[in-house]
Amino acid sequence: MDNSTLLVNLAFALGAALIGATIAARLGQSVVLGYILAGIAIGPFTPGPVGDIVAVQALADIGIIFLMFAIGVQFSIRDLLRVGKVASVGGTVQVLATIGLGYLVGVALGWRPLEALFFGAVISNSSSTVLSKVLSERGEADAAHGRIGLAWSSVQDLGTVVLVVLLSALATGGDGLLGDLLWALGKAGVFLTVFILLGSRGLPWLFDRLTALRSREIFVLAVAVIALGTAYMATFFGLSLALGAFVAGMVVSESDLSHQILGEVMPLTDIFAGLFFVSVGMLVDPIFVVEHLPLVALTLALIVLGKGLLTAVITALSGYPVRTALLTGVTLAQSAEFSFLLARLGADLDAVTPAVFSLMLAGAAASIVLSPSLHRVALPGVAWVEQRLPPSALATHPALGKDTTEGPRGHAIICGYGRVGRVIGTALRRRGFTFVVIDQDQRVVRQLREHGIIALFGNAANPVLLEHANLARARVLVVAIPDPIAVRQIVDDARRVNPRLDIVVRTHSEAEAAFLQERGAGEAVMGELELALEMTRHTLHRFGVDARGIQLTITSLRGQGDIGTPRDLLDL
């Protein structure tokens, strides 16, 4: 095969990426895994056609720039601030502790200190992309562990900026290592300070002016120029192309046009990011992986068990309940795009041998494959552990008494006092109705108690906690938590204790709503459906439809259930 031109290698690598991604998607796996396997297939260590590593890596540099720019655009300082200390402090401690653990294991295996340090850095990171995919598929993005996990991964992303600078300086430094480190950090600090200060003001202004031109072509071109230009500028300050692009994306993430920018750059990202992961796969020696399966298993154990347990312990020490802590640990027990970036950085700097590089990639890829299954398996185990732990002091309340003959009766029980539960509680309080709240946030429980509201701390899926809320004498149970597995457990326990209880639950799909109603829920409310109906109500009103006509239309649409399916679109 002629590998002399970039065009040939571009077509060849993209074709391999397409085949690998298609197979991975058909098997229900991440397309990242498909890209890596495609790279292995066209790499020099396997039989068959071989791509030009140098040419593919040159193209992959463009991919990593767009990938890191897109990750930066999706970075949310607001999400990070929502969970505060547990993500910022906990994420920092976890990264440092995981690096230390990886370093000790690497040194014990006889690796060079710098190689062991790269190994620890690679296993310390978790993928916000994989995390978001798993959480959204299970409807848990708004759950406590989902919010913490997403913010935690953002802290890891920021930590990678520092790690790249430090590891690069360590790999290239000579006798004056301390001076080289300080110089590298100083240059990086200058770049970050200047670009963030100027970019946070200049880039939004620039995009506003470009939007006024109403030319999509100019807007897309500007996004590409900023991503590529900032990445190139970063190299003058000792930073990598990838981190320069990430910083650029992070700056524009706070712009009002961030979603439009992300939408325009994603097609480029999807194409060229595949090339990056293909280039990573081309460096993997599968024979080494097969011959050293115990080491691959050890790497996987450090990522899943070591990092997962460490994250769970830190979360629990921050005051979160056991369920949230364990699920947060499970959520972050995988590797990330930045893991592959750090691994390739070590290989490019000759700080990591090809054998260790293959080992790191194999363990990271395996953790991504296991992530969805691990989450499904962990949920029953978490419930089993939680039910056998002694209750917290906030899990009881004097007003509820010691048995069902005491405390309120004919009251409402609200499971989850987030954005949904808070609205319901406010309505009940204004009308003077009694209700009991069960929530997994200690701060929420304490604030409610300060205002005279009966509140219990813990997971509402715990039957002991539900019974203590006087479930047997309640009038209605409101399940406003986004965790579908916990919702099922709550409905089952509630129906067993109080067969006549009216139950209203929150859900995200027609199938889940039907399933819960079969299990005994009186009403299953889909947030997206109700949102669509209210927007329909407003739109019809603007067209002059009277209140009766609007209500008839809304009733008809609600009766159709999941109105977003292709069949319903055709019917309409």
N, C-alpha and C positions, 0 to 999 in steps of 0.2 A: 504494500500500500504506500502511496506517495504521501509522506508527511512533511513535505517541504514548505507548504503554505499554511497560513492560519485558517484559510477558508476550509481546507480539507479537514483539518483537525477540529474546527468548530462544528462542522456538519457531523463528523464521526462521533465526537464527544456528546453532542446533543442527541444524536440518534441513540447512543448507548444509554444516556440518561432517561430518555423517553421510555425505552424498553424496561429499564430497571424500575422506574417510578410506577409504570403501569402494573408490573408484577407485584410490587410492594402494596399498591393500593388495592389490588384484587385480593390480597391476603390480609387486608385490614391493618397494614403496618404503615409507619411514617414513610413518606416519599424520600426523606433523607437517607433512610436505610437503602432504598432502591438506588439512589445516586451512588452511594459508597460501593455497593455491590457491582454496579455498572463500571465504576472505576477499577475495581479489582479485576473484572472480566477483560478490560482492555489494557491492563497494566502489564509490566514486563515480567511479572512473577507467574503468570498463567498462560497456557497455550492459546493460540488463536491470534487474531489481529491485535497489534500493539500500537497504541497512540504515542505521539511524541510528547513526553512529559513536560519538556521545556515550553513547547507551544501551548499545551493545554493549561499549564500553570500561569502563563502570561495572560490568557483569556480569563482564567479563574480569578486573577487579581481584580478584574472589573466586577466579577460576581461578588466577591467578598466586600467590595466597596458598597455596592447597592444593597447587599444583605445587611451590613452593619448600619447603613443609613436608614433602612426601613425599621430595624430594631430600635434605633435611636428615636425615630419619629413616634414609635409606639410606647416609648418610655414615658411614664406618667409620674411626675413629682407629686401630684395630688393623691394618686393611689398609694404612694410611699408614705405620705403624711397621714393617711387615714388610719394606719395601724401603728404609726409612731415607733416607739422604742423597740418593740419586739422584732421589727424588720431591720431597722438601721443598726442597732446594737447587736441583736441576735445574728443577723446576716454577716456582720463583720467578724464576730467571734467564731461563727461556723466556718467561714472561709479560712481564717487563720488556723483554727484547730484541724481542719481537714488537710490543709497543706502540711502541717506538722506531722499528722498521722501518715500521710503519703510519703513524706520525707523519711521518716523512721523506717517504714516498710522498705523503701527503695535502698537505703543504706544497708539494711539487714540482708537484702538480696545481693549486695556487693556492687551496686551501681555507684557511679561518681556522684558527689554531693549535688552538683548542679543538675544532673540528670534526675536525681531523686526529687529535687525541688520542682522541676518541671512536671514530674509525675503528680506530685501533690496539688499543683495548681490546676492541672487538667481535671482531676477528679473533684475539685472543690466547687465547680460551677454546675448550675442546673438550667435547663432550657425553658425559657418563658414561652417559646413557641409550642413545644410539646405539652407543657403545663396548661396553657390556654386551651389547646385542642381537647385534652382529656377532661378538663373542668367543664368546658362548654358542652361537650357531648353528654355529660352526666348531669347538667343543670346545676353545677356547684360553684360557678364562678363568683356568685354573690354570697356563698357560705363563708363562715369565719376562716376556715382553713384555706379556702380559695383566695380570699383577699390577702391573707398573710403570705401565702405562697407566691402570688404575683408580685407583691411588694418586695418580698425577700429576694426573688430572682433579679429584681431591679438593682438591689444593693450589690448582688454578685456581679452584675454587668458593670456597674461603676468600679467595683474592685478590680475588674479585669484591666481597666485603663492603667491603674497603678502597677498591676502585675506585669503587663507587657513592658512598661518602662524599666522596672526593676530587673526583670529576667533578661531583657536585652542588654542592659548595662553589665550585668553579671557575666553574660556569655561573651561579650566583646571587650570587657575591661582588662587592663593589664596590672601593673604593679600598684598604681594609684587607684585602687578599686573604690575606696570611699569617696575620693574626689570625683571619679567618673559617675558614681551613683548620684551624688549631690548635683553635679552638672546636668545629668539627664533629667532628674526630677525638677530642677530649676527651669530648664527649657520647656519641659512639658507643662509646668505651672504657668509660665508666661503665655504659652499658646492657649491653654484653657482659659486663662483670665481674659486675655485680649479678645479671643474669638467669642467667648460667651458674652462679654460686655458689649462688644460691637455687633455681634450677630443677633443677639436677642432684640436689638432695636432696628438694625439695618435690614435683616432678612424679612421680617413681617412687613416692613414698609415696601421693600422691593416686590414681594409677592402681591401685595395690594395693588401696586401700580401695574403689574403684569396682568392681574385679573381684570383690570379695567379695560385692557386691550381686547378682551373677549376672543383671544386666540389660544386654543388648546395647544397648538404646536409650539408656540413660544413658551407657554407655561411649562410644558414637558421638557423642553430644551433647557430652560432655566434650572429646573430641578436637577437634571443630569449634570449640568455644568457646576452647580454648587456642590453636589455630592462628590464628583470627581476632583474638582478644584480644591476643595477643603482637604480631601484625602492627600492630594499632592503637596499642599502647603504644610501639612502635618509632618511630612518627611524632613523638612528643614529644621524641625524642632526635635528630631529624634524619635518621633512617634511613627507607628506603622500606618500604612494606608487605611487599614480597617478601622483603627481607632479614630483617625481623623474624620472618617465618614460617620462613625457613631456619634461623635461630638456634634457634628453638623446636624444630624438627625435629631439629637437631643435638644438642640437649640430651637429648631423649628417646631418641636413637639408642643410647645406652649402657644403656638400661633393659632389664630382662629381658622386658618386654612390648612391645618395639619392633616385633617382627614382627606382633603382634596389632594394634597401633596402625596400622601401615602397611596391614595388610589391611582395616581398617575405613575408612581415609581414602581408599584407592585408588579406590573407585567415585565418590566426590565429585571426586577429582582428575581422573579420566578425563573426566568430564562438563564440569567448569568449565575445565580446562586447554585443552580444545578451543576454548572461547570466547576465551581469551587469544590463541592463535595465529590464530584467525579475525580478531580485532581488529587483529593485526599485519598480516595480509594486506590488510585494508581500507585501510591507509595506503600500500600499494605502488602505484606508477604503472607498469603493464606497458609502456606506450608508451615511457617513459624507458628501461626496461631494454632493449627492442629497439633503440632508437636509440643506445644506448651499450654495445653488446655488448663492445667492446674493454676498457672500464673494468670490466665485470662479469668478463671473463676475467682481468684483472689482479688483481682482488679474490680470485677463486678461486685464482689462482696463489700469492698471498701466504698464503692459508690452507693450501693443500695442499702446495705446494713449499717456500715460505718457512718456515712453522711446522714442517712435517714434517722438513725437513732440519736445522733448528735443534735440534729435539728429538732426532733421531738422533745428531747430533754431541755434544750434552751427555751423552746416555746412553753413547756410546762412550768419552768422556773420563772417565766414572765407573768404567770398568774392565769394562764388559759387552762380550761378543763382538759382532762385526759384525752377525750375524743378529738378535740381540736388539735392538740399537740401531736397525737399519733398520726392523724390524717395529714397534717402539715408535713410531718416527716416523710410519709409515703409519697406525698405530692412532689417533694423536692428530691426524691431518691432516684435521680437520673442525671445524665450529662447534657451538654448544651452545644450550640453552635460555637460559642467561645471556647469550649473544650477542644474542638477540632482546630480552631484558630491557634490556640496556645501550643497544641501538639505540632502543628506545621511550623510554627515559629521556632520551636526547639529543633526541628529537623533542618530548617533552612540555616540556622546558626551553628549547625553541627554540635549542638549541646546535647542532643538525644541520638542514640544509635538507632539504626533501622529496626532492630529487634524490639527495643523499648517503644518506639513509635508505633509499630504494629500492635504491640500489647495494649497501649493506651487507647488506640482507635477501636480495637476489638471490644474492650471492656465498655467504652463509651457507647458504641453502637448497640451492644447487647442490652445496656440499661435502658436505652430508648425503646427498644423492642418490647422489653418487659413492663414498661411503665403502665400501659392501660390494664394489663392483666393483674399486675401487682395491686392496683387500686381496687379492682373488683374483689380480689381475694382478701384484702386487708379489712374491708368493711365489717364482715361478720366477726373477725377476730377482734377488732376494736370494740364492737358492742359487747363481746364476751368479757373482755378485760374490764370495761367500764362498769358493768353490772356487779362485778366482784370487788370493787374498790369501796372503801368506807366513804360515806357521803360527806360533802363539805358542810361547814357551819352555815353557809348561805343556802343550803339545800333544804332547810326547814324554816318554818315561820310560826311564831307563837299564835297568830290569829287562826291558823289552820287546825290547831289542836293535835291530839295524838291518835285519834281515830276518826272515822267518817261520821260519827254522831255529833262532832263539834265542827266549828268553822262555818263558812258560808255555804249556802245551798241555792240552787237556781241561778248560779253565776256562770260567767264565761271563763274559759281557760284559753289564753293566747300563747301559743308556742312560737317563740321568736318575736323579739320586739325591735326589728329593723325598720326599714322604710315602709314595709307593708303593715306589720303589726302595730307600729306606732300610730298610724292613722286610725286603725280600728280602735285601739285603746283610747285615743283622744275622743273619738265619737262616743264611746261607752261612758267615759268619765263625764262628758258634758251633759249626758242624759241621766246621770246619777246611777248607772248600773254597776254592780259589783263584778270585778274580774280579777283573775290571778294570772300573772305572767311567769313564763318559764323561759329563761334566756341563758346563753353560754358566755355572756360577757359580764364579768363581775362589776365593772363600772356601771353598766346599765342597771343591774339589779340593785346596787347601792343607791343610785340616783332615784329609782322608783320607790324604794323604801323610804327615802328621805321625804318624798311627797305623799306618803301614806298609802301607797299602792302595794298590795301583797305580791311579792316577786320572789321567785326561787331560782337559784343558780344551778345550772347543769344541763344535760342533754335531755330534751323532752322524750326521746325514745327510750329512756330508762323507765320501766313500768313502776318502780318504787316511787319515783319523783311524781309521776302522773297521779298515782293513788294518793300521795300526800297532798296534792292540789285539790283533793275531794272530788275526784272524777266521777264517783258513783252518784253524787248529788248535783252535778253540773247540768246546766241547760244546753250549752253549746260549746263545742271545742273548735277553736280556730287554729289551724296549722299553717303558719305563715313563714316556714323555713324553706330554703331552696334545696335542701338535701333530699333527693327522691327516696333513697333507701330508708332514711330516718322517718320520712313521712309515712311510708308503708308500715313500719314498725309501730308508729304511734296510732295509726288507724286500727291496726289489728288489736293492740292492747286496749284501746278505748272501747271498741265494740265488744270485747270480751268482758270488760268490767261493767259497762253501762250500755246494754243493747238498744235502749231507746234514745240514746244521746244523739243530738244533731251535730254533724261534723262537716265543716267546710275546710277545704284544703287548697293550697296553692300548687299549681303544676305548670308545666311548660309544653305539653304535647297532648294531642287528642287521645293517643294510645294510653298514656299514663293516666289521664283523666278517667277514661273508661275503666281501666284496671282498678283505680281507687274507688270508684263508685260501685263496682262489683264487690269490693271488700267491705263496703259499708259507709263510705263517705256520702253525705247527703248532697253536697255541692262541691264540684271541682272547678276552680276558676283558673283559666289560662290567661296569664298576663298579656301576652301578645295579642290574643283575640280581643280582649276587652279594650286594649289600647286601639286596635284597628276599628272597633265599633264606635268608640268615642270620637275618633277622628272622622269616621263616616258621618256621625251625627252632626258634627260641626260643618262638614262640607255640604251636606244636604240642606242644612239651614241656610247657608250662604246662597244656595240656588233657589230659595223661596219655598221649599217644601214645608208644609205645616207640621205641627208637633205630632199629630195623629199619624200622618204619612211616614214621618221619620221613625216613629215607634214601631209601626208595622214592618218597615224595612229592617230595622235592627233586630226585631224578634225573628224575622225570617232568616236573616244571616246567622243569628246565634243558633238557630235550630239546625243549620247546616254543619255546625261544629267547626272542624279544622278547614276554614275557608281558603287556606293558602295552598292546598294541594293542586296538582295539575288538573285533576278531574274536575274540581270545582271551578277552576278558571275557565275550562272549556264549557261547563254548564252555564256560567254567567255570560 
